[in-house]
Amino acid sequence: MNIQTGSELIGIVELAIGLLIAIRHWSPKLCAVGSAGAILMFLSTLSFLMTTPGLDTGTQGFIMKDVFLLGAAIWSAGEALQSARAK
C-alpha cells in the first residue's frame, strides 16, 4: 500500500466514525460503536507523542488537540450507551 492509498483509507475510516457518531438520535448503539472507534483513533494518535523521536513543539501541539477530542469521544460513548439503555 502506498502513502496515498493509506491516507485515503484513514480518511474513509474517519468519515465513517464521524457518521456513526452523528446518527446518535436514530441509533445510540451505532453512535457508541463510532465513539469507541474514535477513542481508539485518538489513543493511537496520542501514542505518537511517546513513540516518535524528535517531534518539534508545533507537531506536539497539533497532536495534543487529540486529548480534548479523546475526552469528547469518551463522553459521547457514555452518553450514547446511556441513551441506548433507556430505549
PDB file of N, CA, C and O in Angstrom:
ATOM      1  N   MET A   1       0.848  -1.168   0.000  1.00  0.00           N
ATOM      2  CA  MET A   1       0.000   0.000   0.000  1.00  0.00           C
ATOM      3  C   MET A   1       0.901   1.239   0.000  1.00  0.00           C
ATOM      4  O   MET A   1       1.856   1.317   0.772  1.00  0.00           O
ATOM      5  N   ASN A   2       0.595   2.192  -0.857  1.00  0.00           N
ATOM      6  CA  ASN A   2       1.403   3.410  -0.884  1.00  0.00           C
ATOM      7  C   ASN A   2       0.828   4.461   0.070  1.00  0.00           C
ATOM      8  O   ASN A   2      -0.227   4.248   0.668  1.00  0.00           O
ATOM      9  N   ILE A   3       1.506   5.568   0.208  1.00  0.00           N
ATOM     10  CA  ILE A   3       1.110   6.615   1.162  1.00  0.00           C
ATOM     11  C   ILE A   3      -0.256   7.182   0.816  1.00  0.00           C
ATOM     12  O   ILE A   3      -1.076   7.400   1.707  1.00  0.00           O
ATOM     13  N   GLN A   4      -0.513   7.424  -0.459  1.00  0.00           N
ATOM     14  CA  GLN A   4      -1.798   7.998  -0.873  1.00  0.00           C
ATOM     15  C   GLN A   4      -2.959   7.066  -0.531  1.00  0.00           C
ATOM     16  O   GLN A   4      -3.983   7.513  -0.014  1.00  0.00           O
ATOM     17  N   THR A   5      -2.804   5.786  -0.813  1.00  0.00           N
ATOM     18  CA  THR A   5      -3.855   4.817  -0.510  1.00  0.00           C
ATOM     19  C   THR A   5      -4.086   4.728   0.997  1.00  0.00           C
ATOM     20  O   THR A   5      -5.230   4.678   1.449  1.00  0.00           O
ATOM     21  N   GLY A   6      -3.026   4.708   1.760  1.00  0.00           N
ATOM     22  CA  GLY A   6      -3.149   4.692   3.214  1.00  0.00           C
ATOM     23  C   GLY A   6      -3.869   5.923   3.735  1.00  0.00           C
ATOM     24  O   GLY A   6      -4.716   5.831   4.623  1.00  0.00           O
ATOM     25  N   SER A   7      -3.527   7.067   3.178  1.00  0.00           N
ATOM     26  CA  SER A   7      -4.169   8.318   3.583  1.00  0.00           C
ATOM     27  C   SER A   7      -5.655   8.300   3.251  1.00  0.00           C
ATOM     28  O   SER A   7      -6.479   8.738   4.054  1.00  0.00           O
ATOM     29  N   GLU A   8      -5.995   7.802   2.084  1.00  0.00           N
ATOM     30  CA  GLU A   8      -7.408   7.726   1.691  1.00  0.00           C
ATOM     31  C   GLU A   8      -8.170   6.751   2.578  1.00  0.00           C
ATOM     32  O   GLU A   8      -9.316   7.015   2.943  1.00  0.00           O
ATOM     33  N   LEU A   9      -7.554   5.637   2.925  1.00  0.00           N
ATOM     34  CA  LEU A   9      -8.187   4.659   3.804  1.00  0.00           C
ATOM     35  C   LEU A   9      -8.445   5.249   5.189  1.00  0.00           C
ATOM     36  O   LEU A   9      -9.522   5.061   5.755  1.00  0.00           O
ATOM     37  N   ILE A  10      -7.467   5.954   5.728  1.00  0.00           N
ATOM     38  CA  ILE A  10      -7.649   6.609   7.029  1.00  0.00           C
ATOM     39  C   ILE A  10      -8.773   7.636   6.952  1.00  0.00           C
ATOM     40  O   ILE A  10      -9.584   7.734   7.873  1.00  0.00           O
ATOM     41  N   GLY A  11      -8.829   8.392   5.879  1.00  0.00           N
ATOM     42  CA  GLY A  11      -9.893   9.381   5.702  1.00  0.00           C
ATOM     43  C   GLY A  11     -11.269   8.744   5.652  1.00  0.00           C
ATOM     44  O   GLY A  11     -12.216   9.269   6.238  1.00  0.00           O
ATOM     45  N   ILE A  12     -11.391   7.623   4.962  1.00  0.00           N
ATOM     46  CA  ILE A  12     -12.671   6.921   4.881  1.00  0.00           C
ATOM     47  C   ILE A  12     -13.089   6.421   6.260  1.00  0.00           C
ATOM     48  O   ILE A  12     -14.255   6.538   6.638  1.00  0.00           O
ATOM     49  N   VAL A  13     -12.147   5.870   7.004  1.00  0.00           N
ATOM     50  CA  VAL A  13     -12.443   5.385   8.359  1.00  0.00           C
ATOM     51  C   VAL A  13     -12.879   6.551   9.253  1.00  0.00           C
ATOM     52  O   VAL A  13     -13.837   6.415  10.015  1.00  0.00           O
ATOM     53  N   GLU A  14     -12.195   7.683   9.171  1.00  0.00           N
ATOM     54  CA  GLU A  14     -12.559   8.837   9.991  1.00  0.00           C
ATOM     55  C   GLU A  14     -13.946   9.362   9.627  1.00  0.00           C
ATOM     56  O   GLU A  14     -14.715   9.732  10.515  1.00  0.00           O
ATOM     57  N   LEU A  15     -14.275   9.401   8.342  1.00  0.00           N
ATOM     58  CA  LEU A  15     -15.610   9.839   7.929  1.00  0.00           C
ATOM     59  C   LEU A  15     -16.685   8.865   8.412  1.00  0.00           C
ATOM     60  O   LEU A  15     -17.760   9.288   8.836  1.00  0.00           O
ATOM     61  N   ALA A  16     -16.403   7.577   8.350  1.00  0.00           N
ATOM     62  CA  ALA A  16     -17.360   6.577   8.837  1.00  0.00           C
ATOM     63  C   ALA A  16     -17.588   6.724  10.335  1.00  0.00           C
ATOM     64  O   ALA A  16     -18.722   6.643  10.806  1.00  0.00           O
ATOM     65  N   ILE A  17     -16.513   6.939  11.079  1.00  0.00           N
ATOM     66  CA  ILE A  17     -16.631   7.143  12.526  1.00  0.00           C
ATOM     67  C   ILE A  17     -17.465   8.392  12.812  1.00  0.00           C
ATOM     68  O   ILE A  17     -18.346   8.368  13.672  1.00  0.00           O
ATOM     69  N   GLY A  18     -17.191   9.475  12.096  1.00  0.00           N
ATOM     70  CA  GLY A  18     -17.960  10.704  12.276  1.00  0.00           C
ATOM     71  C   GLY A  18     -19.432  10.511  11.961  1.00  0.00           C
ATOM     72  O   GLY A  18     -20.291  11.038  12.669  1.00  0.00           O
ATOM     73  N   LEU A  19     -19.736   9.761  10.906  1.00  0.00           N
ATOM     74  CA  LEU A  19     -21.125   9.490  10.538  1.00  0.00           C
ATOM     75  C   LEU A  19     -21.817   8.662  11.619  1.00  0.00           C
ATOM     76  O   LEU A  19     -22.966   8.932  11.970  1.00  0.00           O
ATOM     77  N   LEU A  20     -21.127   7.663  12.143  1.00  0.00           N
ATOM     78  CA  LEU A  20     -21.712   6.855  13.213  1.00  0.00           C
ATOM     79  C   LEU A  20     -22.014   7.693  14.453  1.00  0.00           C
ATOM     80  O   LEU A  20     -23.045   7.500  15.097  1.00  0.00           O
ATOM     81  N   ILE A  21     -21.134   8.606  14.783  1.00  0.00           N
ATOM     82  CA  ILE A  21     -21.374   9.471  15.946  1.00  0.00           C
ATOM     83  C   ILE A  21     -22.542  10.415  15.670  1.00  0.00           C
ATOM     84  O   ILE A  21     -23.332  10.710  16.567  1.00  0.00           O
ATOM     85  N   ALA A  22     -22.649  10.885  14.438  1.00  0.00           N
ATOM     86  CA  ALA A  22     -23.688  11.856  14.084  1.00  0.00           C
ATOM     87  C   ALA A  22     -25.097  11.277  14.095  1.00  0.00           C
ATOM     88  O   ALA A  22     -26.064  12.031  14.210  1.00  0.00           O
ATOM     89  N   ILE A  23     -25.241   9.961  13.980  1.00  0.00           N
ATOM     90  CA  ILE A  23     -26.585   9.370  13.922  1.00  0.00           C
ATOM     91  C   ILE A  23     -27.100   8.943  15.288  1.00  0.00           C
ATOM     92  O   ILE A  23     -27.988   8.095  15.372  1.00  0.00           O
ATOM     93  N   ARG A  24     -26.565   9.506  16.343  1.00  0.00           N
ATOM     94  CA  ARG A  24     -26.968   9.133  17.692  1.00  0.00           C
ATOM     95  C   ARG A  24     -28.461   9.242  17.923  1.00  0.00           C
ATOM     96  O   ARG A  24     -29.039   8.415  18.628  1.00  0.00           O
ATOM     97  N   HIS A  25     -29.087  10.239  17.347  1.00  0.00           N
ATOM     98  CA  HIS A  25     -30.533  10.441  17.539  1.00  0.00           C
ATOM     99  C   HIS A  25     -31.325   9.219  17.066  1.00  0.00           C
ATOM    100  O   HIS A  25     -32.336   8.864  17.672  1.00  0.00           O
ATOM    101  N   TRP A  26     -30.879   8.589  16.006  1.00  0.00           N
ATOM    102  CA  TRP A  26     -31.597   7.458  15.422  1.00  0.00           C
ATOM    103  C   TRP A  26     -31.080   6.112  15.921  1.00  0.00           C
ATOM    104  O   TRP A  26     -31.839   5.146  15.994  1.00  0.00           O
ATOM    105  N   SER A  27     -29.797   6.040  16.265  1.00  0.00           N
ATOM    106  CA  SER A  27     -29.214   4.765  16.699  1.00  0.00           C
ATOM    107  C   SER A  27     -28.093   4.995  17.719  1.00  0.00           C
ATOM    108  O   SER A  27     -26.923   5.109  17.355  1.00  0.00           O
ATOM    109  N   PRO A  28     -28.465   5.061  18.989  1.00  0.00           N
ATOM    110  CA  PRO A  28     -27.440   5.268  20.015  1.00  0.00           C
ATOM    111  C   PRO A  28     -26.387   4.157  20.053  1.00  0.00           C
ATOM    112  O   PRO A  28     -25.228   4.413  20.377  1.00  0.00           O
ATOM    113  N   LYS A  29     -26.787   2.927  19.723  1.00  0.00           N
ATOM    114  CA  LYS A  29     -25.822   1.820  19.746  1.00  0.00           C
ATOM    115  C   LYS A  29     -24.749   2.021  18.676  1.00  0.00           C
ATOM    116  O   LYS A  29     -23.567   1.804  18.946  1.00  0.00           O
ATOM    117  N   LEU A  30     -25.138   2.432  17.471  1.00  0.00           N
ATOM    118  CA  LEU A  30     -24.147   2.690  16.428  1.00  0.00           C
ATOM    119  C   LEU A  30     -23.276   3.891  16.783  1.00  0.00           C
ATOM    120  O   LEU A  30     -22.092   3.932  16.450  1.00  0.00           O
ATOM    121  N   CYS A  31     -23.874   4.868  17.463  1.00  0.00           N
ATOM    122  CA  CYS A  31     -23.091   6.019  17.926  1.00  0.00           C
ATOM    123  C   CYS A  31     -22.030   5.561  18.922  1.00  0.00           C
ATOM    124  O   CYS A  31     -20.896   6.039  18.890  1.00  0.00           O
ATOM    125  N   ALA A  32     -22.397   4.640  19.799  1.00  0.00           N
ATOM    126  CA  ALA A  32     -21.425   4.113  20.767  1.00  0.00           C
ATOM    127  C   ALA A  32     -20.291   3.390  20.049  1.00  0.00           C
ATOM    128  O   ALA A  32     -19.135   3.487  20.459  1.00  0.00           O
ATOM    129  N   VAL A  33     -20.615   2.666  18.980  1.00  0.00           N
ATOM    130  CA  VAL A  33     -19.581   1.989  18.191  1.00  0.00           C
ATOM    131  C   VAL A  33     -18.657   3.024  17.552  1.00  0.00           C
ATOM    132  O   VAL A  33     -17.436   2.874  17.576  1.00  0.00           O
ATOM    133  N   GLY A  34     -19.248   4.077  16.981  1.00  0.00           N
ATOM    134  CA  GLY A  34     -18.437   5.144  16.383  1.00  0.00           C
ATOM    135  C   GLY A  34     -17.576   5.847  17.416  1.00  0.00           C
ATOM    136  O   GLY A  34     -16.418   6.168  17.149  1.00  0.00           O
ATOM    137  N   SER A  35     -18.131   6.086  18.586  1.00  0.00           N
ATOM    138  CA  SER A  35     -17.374   6.735  19.650  1.00  0.00           C
ATOM    139  C   SER A  35     -16.214   5.853  20.110  1.00  0.00           C
ATOM    140  O   SER A  35     -15.123   6.350  20.387  1.00  0.00           O
ATOM    141  N   ALA A  36     -16.453   4.553  20.191  1.00  0.00           N
ATOM    142  CA  ALA A  36     -15.372   3.627  20.557  1.00  0.00           C
ATOM    143  C   ALA A  36     -14.270   3.653  19.495  1.00  0.00           C
ATOM    144  O   ALA A  36     -13.084   3.601  19.820  1.00  0.00           O
ATOM    145  N   GLY A  37     -14.672   3.732  18.230  1.00  0.00           N
ATOM    146  CA  GLY A  37     -13.685   3.849  17.157  1.00  0.00           C
ATOM    147  C   GLY A  37     -12.878   5.130  17.279  1.00  0.00           C
ATOM    148  O   GLY A  37     -11.668   5.139  17.053  1.00  0.00           O
ATOM    149  N   ALA A  38     -13.567   6.223  17.644  1.00  0.00           N
ATOM    150  CA  ALA A  38     -12.869   7.494  17.823  1.00  0.00           C
ATOM    151  C   ALA A  38     -11.897   7.425  18.995  1.00  0.00           C
ATOM    152  O   ALA A  38     -10.793   7.966  18.923  1.00  0.00           O
ATOM    153  N   ILE A  39     -12.304   6.763  20.069  1.00  0.00           N
ATOM    154  CA  ILE A  39     -11.414   6.606  21.225  1.00  0.00           C
ATOM    155  C   ILE A  39     -10.134   5.891  20.807  1.00  0.00           C
ATOM    156  O   ILE A  39      -9.035   6.330  21.145  1.00  0.00           O
ATOM    157  N   LEU A  40     -10.278   4.794  20.075  1.00  0.00           N
ATOM    158  CA  LEU A  40      -9.106   4.057  19.609  1.00  0.00           C
ATOM    159  C   LEU A  40      -8.239   4.905  18.674  1.00  0.00           C
ATOM    160  O   LEU A  40      -7.011   4.868  18.746  1.00  0.00           O
ATOM    161  N   MET A  41      -8.891   5.661  17.805  1.00  0.00           N
ATOM    162  CA  MET A  41      -8.154   6.507  16.859  1.00  0.00           C
ATOM    163  C   MET A  41      -7.348   7.578  17.605  1.00  0.00           C
ATOM    164  O   MET A  41      -6.175   7.796  17.300  1.00  0.00           O
ATOM    165  N   PHE A  42      -7.974   8.243  18.577  1.00  0.00           N
ATOM    166  CA  PHE A  42      -7.275   9.307  19.295  1.00  0.00           C
ATOM    167  C   PHE A  42      -6.184   8.748  20.204  1.00  0.00           C
ATOM    168  O   PHE A  42      -5.144   9.383  20.379  1.00  0.00           O
ATOM    169  N   LEU A  43      -6.406   7.576  20.780  1.00  0.00           N
ATOM    170  CA  LEU A  43      -5.345   6.961  21.583  1.00  0.00           C
ATOM    171  C   LEU A  43      -4.145   6.597  20.714  1.00  0.00           C
ATOM    172  O   LEU A  43      -2.998   6.761  21.131  1.00  0.00           O
ATOM    173  N   SER A  44      -4.410   6.103  19.509  1.00  0.00           N
ATOM    174  CA  SER A  44      -3.279   5.764  18.634  1.00  0.00           C
ATOM    175  C   SER A  44      -2.531   7.015  18.205  1.00  0.00           C
ATOM    176  O   SER A  44      -1.304   6.998  18.108  1.00  0.00           O
ATOM    177  N   THR A  45      -3.249   8.098  17.948  1.00  0.00           N
ATOM    178  CA  THR A  45      -2.588   9.348  17.580  1.00  0.00           C
ATOM    179  C   THR A  45      -1.764   9.894  18.742  1.00  0.00           C
ATOM    180  O   THR A  45      -0.643  10.363  18.546  1.00  0.00           O
ATOM    181  N   LEU A  46      -2.318   9.832  19.947  1.00  0.00           N
ATOM    182  CA  LEU A  46      -1.582  10.325  21.113  1.00  0.00           C
ATOM    183  C   LEU A  46      -0.346   9.478  21.402  1.00  0.00           C
ATOM    184  O   LEU A  46       0.617   9.970  21.991  1.00  0.00           O
ATOM    185  N   SER A  47      -0.363   8.223  20.998  1.00  0.00           N
ATOM    186  CA  SER A  47       0.808   7.389  21.223  1.00  0.00           C
ATOM    187  C   SER A  47       2.019   7.903  20.437  1.00  0.00           C
ATOM    188  O   SER A  47       3.157   7.592  20.788  1.00  0.00           O
ATOM    189  N   PHE A  48       1.787   8.682  19.385  1.00  0.00           N
ATOM    190  CA  PHE A  48       2.894   9.253  18.614  1.00  0.00           C
ATOM    191  C   PHE A  48       3.756  10.168  19.475  1.00  0.00           C
ATOM    192  O   PHE A  48       4.952  10.308  19.222  1.00  0.00           O
ATOM    193  N   LEU A  49       3.156  10.795  20.497  1.00  0.00           N
ATOM    194  CA  LEU A  49       3.928  11.682  21.375  1.00  0.00           C
ATOM    195  C   LEU A  49       5.045  10.935  22.098  1.00  0.00           C
ATOM    196  O   LEU A  49       6.103  11.498  22.379  1.00  0.00           O
ATOM    197  N   MET A  50       4.796   9.656  22.395  1.00  0.00           N
ATOM    198  CA  MET A  50       5.782   8.887  23.146  1.00  0.00           C
ATOM    199  C   MET A  50       6.652   8.001  22.256  1.00  0.00           C
ATOM    200  O   MET A  50       7.750   7.610  22.652  1.00  0.00           O
ATOM    201  N   THR A  51       6.168   7.686  21.061  1.00  0.00           N
ATOM    202  CA  THR A  51       6.889   6.710  20.234  1.00  0.00           C
ATOM    203  C   THR A  51       7.665   7.334  19.076  1.00  0.00           C
ATOM    204  O   THR A  51       8.478   6.658  18.446  1.00  0.00           O
ATOM    205  N   THR A  52       7.427   8.607  18.789  1.00  0.00           N
ATOM    206  CA  THR A  52       8.109   9.250  17.672  1.00  0.00           C
ATOM    207  C   THR A  52       9.193  10.179  18.214  1.00  0.00           C
ATOM    208  O   THR A  52       8.882  11.190  18.842  1.00  0.00           O
ATOM    209  N   PRO A  53      10.447   9.848  17.979  1.00  0.00           N
ATOM    210  CA  PRO A  53      11.529  10.697  18.497  1.00  0.00           C
ATOM    211  C   PRO A  53      11.646  11.989  17.690  1.00  0.00           C
ATOM    212  O   PRO A  53      11.373  12.010  16.490  1.00  0.00           O
ATOM    213  N   GLY A  54      12.049  13.051  18.354  1.00  0.00           N
ATOM    214  CA  GLY A  54      12.378  14.298  17.689  1.00  0.00           C
ATOM    215  C   GLY A  54      11.204  15.107  17.175  1.00  0.00           C
ATOM    216  O   GLY A  54      11.365  15.864  16.217  1.00  0.00           O
ATOM    217  N   LEU A  55      10.017  14.975  17.781  1.00  0.00           N
ATOM    218  CA  LEU A  55       8.889  15.808  17.358  1.00  0.00           C
ATOM    219  C   LEU A  55       9.149  17.254  17.760  1.00  0.00           C
ATOM    220  O   LEU A  55       9.554  17.524  18.891  1.00  0.00           O
ATOM    221  N   ASP A  56       8.920  18.177  16.844  1.00  0.00           N
ATOM    222  CA  ASP A  56       9.081  19.583  17.220  1.00  0.00           C
ATOM    223  C   ASP A  56       7.847  20.040  17.998  1.00  0.00           C
ATOM    224  O   ASP A  56       6.826  19.352  18.006  1.00  0.00           O
ATOM    225  N   THR A  57       7.940  21.185  18.644  1.00  0.00           N
ATOM    226  CA  THR A  57       6.864  21.652  19.524  1.00  0.00           C
ATOM    227  C   THR A  57       5.577  21.928  18.755  1.00  0.00           C
ATOM    228  O   THR A  57       4.488  21.742  19.299  1.00  0.00           O
ATOM    229  N   GLY A  58       5.677  22.365  17.511  1.00  0.00           N
ATOM    230  CA  GLY A  58       4.474  22.599  16.713  1.00  0.00           C
ATOM    231  C   GLY A  58       3.705  21.320  16.463  1.00  0.00           C
ATOM    232  O   GLY A  58       2.478  21.296  16.552  1.00  0.00           O
ATOM    233  N   THR A  59       4.420  20.266  16.153  1.00  0.00           N
ATOM    234  CA  THR A  59       3.784  18.972  15.918  1.00  0.00           C
ATOM    235  C   THR A  59       3.199  18.425  17.217  1.00  0.00           C
ATOM    236  O   THR A  59       2.106  17.858  17.215  1.00  0.00           O
ATOM    237  N   GLN A  60       3.917  18.592  18.316  1.00  0.00           N
ATOM    238  CA  GLN A  60       3.398  18.142  19.607  1.00  0.00           C
ATOM    239  C   GLN A  60       2.096  18.858  19.940  1.00  0.00           C
ATOM    240  O   GLN A  60       1.146  18.233  20.411  1.00  0.00           O
ATOM    241  N   GLY A  61       2.050  20.148  19.700  1.00  0.00           N
ATOM    242  CA  GLY A  61       0.834  20.917  19.961  1.00  0.00           C
ATOM    243  C   GLY A  61      -0.318  20.457  19.091  1.00  0.00           C
ATOM    244  O   GLY A  61      -1.459  20.380  19.546  1.00  0.00           O
ATOM    245  N   PHE A  62      -0.017  20.151  17.834  1.00  0.00           N
ATOM    246  CA  PHE A  62      -1.053  19.671  16.924  1.00  0.00           C
ATOM    247  C   PHE A  62      -1.615  18.337  17.401  1.00  0.00           C
ATOM    248  O   PHE A  62      -2.823  18.115  17.327  1.00  0.00           O
ATOM    249  N   ILE A  63      -0.767  17.464  17.879  1.00  0.00           N
ATOM    250  CA  ILE A  63      -1.216  16.161  18.355  1.00  0.00           C
ATOM    251  C   ILE A  63      -1.962  16.300  19.684  1.00  0.00           C
ATOM    252  O   ILE A  63      -2.873  15.520  19.960  1.00  0.00           O
ATOM    253  N   MET A  64      -1.590  17.279  20.508  1.00  0.00           N
ATOM    254  CA  MET A  64      -2.222  17.453  21.816  1.00  0.00           C
ATOM    255  C   MET A  64      -3.705  17.786  21.712  1.00  0.00           C
ATOM    256  O   MET A  64      -4.443  17.575  22.674  1.00  0.00           O
ATOM    257  N   LYS A  65      -4.160  18.299  20.574  1.00  0.00           N
ATOM    258  CA  LYS A  65      -5.587  18.572  20.408  1.00  0.00           C
ATOM    259  C   LYS A  65      -6.396  17.290  20.577  1.00  0.00           C
ATOM    260  O   LYS A  65      -7.573  17.326  20.936  1.00  0.00           O
ATOM    261  N   ASP A  66      -5.749  16.159  20.314  1.00  0.00           N
ATOM    262  CA  ASP A  66      -6.441  14.885  20.423  1.00  0.00           C
ATOM    263  C   ASP A  66      -6.779  14.528  21.865  1.00  0.00           C
ATOM    264  O   ASP A  66      -7.631  13.669  22.093  1.00  0.00           O
ATOM    265  N   VAL A  67      -6.137  15.161  22.842  1.00  0.00           N
ATOM    266  CA  VAL A  67      -6.515  14.949  24.244  1.00  0.00           C
ATOM    267  C   VAL A  67      -7.952  15.415  24.447  1.00  0.00           C
ATOM    268  O   VAL A  67      -8.751  14.723  25.078  1.00  0.00           O
ATOM    269  N   PHE A  68      -8.274  16.577  23.918  1.00  0.00           N
ATOM    270  CA  PHE A  68      -9.624  17.118  24.054  1.00  0.00           C
ATOM    271  C   PHE A  68     -10.621  16.302  23.241  1.00  0.00           C
ATOM    272  O   PHE A  68     -11.741  16.058  23.692  1.00  0.00           O
ATOM    273  N   LEU A  69     -10.221  15.884  22.053  1.00  0.00           N
ATOM    274  CA  LEU A  69     -11.099  15.072  21.223  1.00  0.00           C
ATOM    275  C   LEU A  69     -11.314  13.693  21.833  1.00  0.00           C
ATOM    276  O   LEU A  69     -12.395  13.119  21.694  1.00  0.00           O
ATOM    277  N   LEU A  70     -10.313  13.159  22.501  1.00  0.00           N
ATOM    278  CA  LEU A  70     -10.459  11.891  23.213  1.00  0.00           C
ATOM    279  C   LEU A  70     -11.504  12.039  24.317  1.00  0.00           C
ATOM    280  O   LEU A  70     -12.363  11.175  24.489  1.00  0.00           O
ATOM    281  N   GLY A  71     -11.424  13.124  25.051  1.00  0.00           N
ATOM    282  CA  GLY A  71     -12.423  13.384  26.094  1.00  0.00           C
ATOM    283  C   GLY A  71     -13.824  13.474  25.526  1.00  0.00           C
ATOM    284  O   GLY A  71     -14.764  12.941  26.117  1.00  0.00           O
ATOM    285  N   ALA A  72     -13.982  14.137  24.393  1.00  0.00           N
ATOM    286  CA  ALA A  72     -15.298  14.244  23.753  1.00  0.00           C
ATOM    287  C   ALA A  72     -15.788  12.876  23.289  1.00  0.00           C
ATOM    288  O   ALA A  72     -16.978  12.580  23.390  1.00  0.00           O
ATOM    289  N   ALA A  73     -14.886  12.044  22.785  1.00  0.00           N
ATOM    290  CA  ALA A  73     -15.274  10.704  22.328  1.00  0.00           C
ATOM    291  C   ALA A  73     -15.702   9.836  23.512  1.00  0.00           C
ATOM    292  O   ALA A  73     -16.658   9.067  23.402  1.00  0.00           O
ATOM    293  N   ILE A  74     -15.011   9.952  24.629  1.00  0.00           N
ATOM    294  CA  ILE A  74     -15.388   9.190  25.830  1.00  0.00           C
ATOM    295  C   ILE A  74     -16.752   9.648  26.323  1.00  0.00           C
ATOM    296  O   ILE A  74     -17.600   8.824  26.666  1.00  0.00           O
ATOM    297  N   TRP A  75     -16.964  10.955  26.360  1.00  0.00           N
ATOM    298  CA  TRP A  75     -18.267  11.495  26.770  1.00  0.00           C
ATOM    299  C   TRP A  75     -19.364  11.012  25.828  1.00  0.00           C
ATOM    300  O   TRP A  75     -20.433  10.599  26.278  1.00  0.00           O
ATOM    301  N   SER A  76     -19.104  11.061  24.525  1.00  0.00           N
ATOM    302  CA  SER A  76     -20.083  10.637  23.531  1.00  0.00           C
ATOM    303  C   SER A  76     -20.426   9.157  23.694  1.00  0.00           C
ATOM    304  O   SER A  76     -21.593   8.778  23.599  1.00  0.00           O
ATOM    305  N   ALA A  77     -19.425   8.329  23.936  1.00  0.00           N
ATOM    306  CA  ALA A  77     -19.666   6.898  24.120  1.00  0.00           C
ATOM    307  C   ALA A  77     -20.544   6.654  25.354  1.00  0.00           C
ATOM    308  O   ALA A  77     -21.500   5.880  25.300  1.00  0.00           O
ATOM    309  N   GLY A  78     -20.216   7.311  26.447  1.00  0.00           N
ATOM    310  CA  GLY A  78     -21.002   7.145  27.669  1.00  0.00           C
ATOM    311  C   GLY A  78     -22.428   7.617  27.507  1.00  0.00           C
ATOM    312  O   GLY A  78     -23.360   6.952  27.961  1.00  0.00           O
ATOM    313  N   GLU A  79     -22.609   8.751  26.869  1.00  0.00           N
ATOM    314  CA  GLU A  79     -23.934   9.302  26.648  1.00  0.00           C
ATOM    315  C   GLU A  79     -24.745   8.415  25.709  1.00  0.00           C
ATOM    316  O   GLU A  79     -25.937   8.202  25.932  1.00  0.00           O
ATOM    317  N   ALA A  80     -24.114   7.904  24.674  1.00  0.00           N
ATOM    318  CA  ALA A  80     -24.820   7.035  23.720  1.00  0.00           C
ATOM    319  C   ALA A  80     -25.214   5.714  24.380  1.00  0.00           C
ATOM    320  O   ALA A  80     -26.317   5.215  24.156  1.00  0.00           O
ATOM    321  N   LEU A  81     -24.330   5.149  25.185  1.00  0.00           N
ATOM    322  CA  LEU A  81     -24.658   3.906  25.872  1.00  0.00           C
ATOM    323  C   LEU A  81     -25.800   4.108  26.873  1.00  0.00           C
ATOM    324  O   LEU A  81     -26.676   3.254  27.010  1.00  0.00           O
ATOM    325  N   GLN A  82     -25.777   5.223  27.552  1.00  0.00           N
ATOM    326  CA  GLN A  82     -26.854   5.538  28.488  1.00  0.00           C
ATOM    327  C   GLN A  82     -28.176   5.705  27.750  1.00  0.00           C
ATOM    328  O   GLN A  82     -29.214   5.245  28.225  1.00  0.00           O
ATOM    329  N   SER A  83     -28.145   6.348  26.612  1.00  0.00           N
ATOM    330  CA  SER A  83     -29.348   6.530  25.808  1.00  0.00           C
ATOM    331  C   SER A  83     -29.844   5.204  25.245  1.00  0.00           C
ATOM    332  O   SER A  83     -31.052   4.978  25.170  1.00  0.00           O
ATOM    333  N   ALA A  84     -28.928   4.325  24.850  1.00  0.00           N
ATOM    334  CA  ALA A  84     -29.321   3.022  24.329  1.00  0.00           C
ATOM    335  C   ALA A  84     -29.981   2.176  25.404  1.00  0.00           C
ATOM    336  O   ALA A  84     -30.934   1.447  25.128  1.00  0.00           O
ATOM    337  N   ARG A  85     -29.480   2.270  26.620  1.00  0.00           N
ATOM    338  CA  ARG A  85     -30.084   1.508  27.729  1.00  0.00           C
ATOM    339  C   ARG A  85     -31.487   2.002  28.049  1.00  0.00           C
ATOM    340  O   ARG A  85     -32.352   1.218  28.440  1.00  0.00           O
ATOM    341  N   ALA A  86     -31.714   3.307  27.884  1.00  0.00           N
ATOM    342  CA  ALA A  86     -33.012   3.899  28.191  1.00  0.00           C
ATOM    343  C   ALA A  86     -34.073   3.483  27.171  1.00  0.00           C
ATOM    344  O   ALA A  86     -35.263   3.474  27.484  1.00  0.00           O
ATOM    345  N   LYS A  87     -33.648   3.139  25.954  1.00  0.00           N
ATOM    346  CA  LYS A  87     -34.624   2.767  24.910  1.00  0.00           C
ATOM    347  C   LYS A  87     -35.123   1.396  25.094  1.00  0.00           C
ATOM    348  O   LYS A  87     -35.946   0.927  24.308  1.00  0.00           O
TER     349      LYS A  87
END
